[in-house]
């Protein structure tokens, strides 16, 4: 005897939400870890006053690209999650604050990827001014995202 269609649809929705959440969380951890690793590599070379060796430059580029992919995956999983869990984007100011922070974050990381690619193709090291301004923008953006999530997911 098979289960009713309504029950199977509910199971599918729950499974979809779980899969999207797992991908969303993995992307979140990857984006954060890759960003921290890249900033540490750059800062340590800057403090030592030595430009990164070619393998380190290549690693930094890979970390930046993977970080961008992870953030894009956050958006790709976050949009359907919002619809599946909440039914839409009308969730109030905390959600919009989260989206604002996420928008600044993806913009900063995309810009950093563009900058690093251009500088690498031109045979130049990353511009220290860009490398100095992007990490604080990314950190503040992430704090904005986390504040939005904390307020959104807290019941009064």
Secondary structure, 3 states (H helix, E strand, C coil): CCCCHHHHHHHHHHHHHHHHHHHHHHHHHHHHHHHHHHHHHHHHHHHHCCCCCHHHHHHHHHHHHHHHHHHHHHHHHHHHHHHHHHCCCCCCHHHHHHHHHHHHHHHHHHHHHHHHHHHHHCCCCCCHHHHHHHHHHHHHHHHHHHHHHHHHCCCC
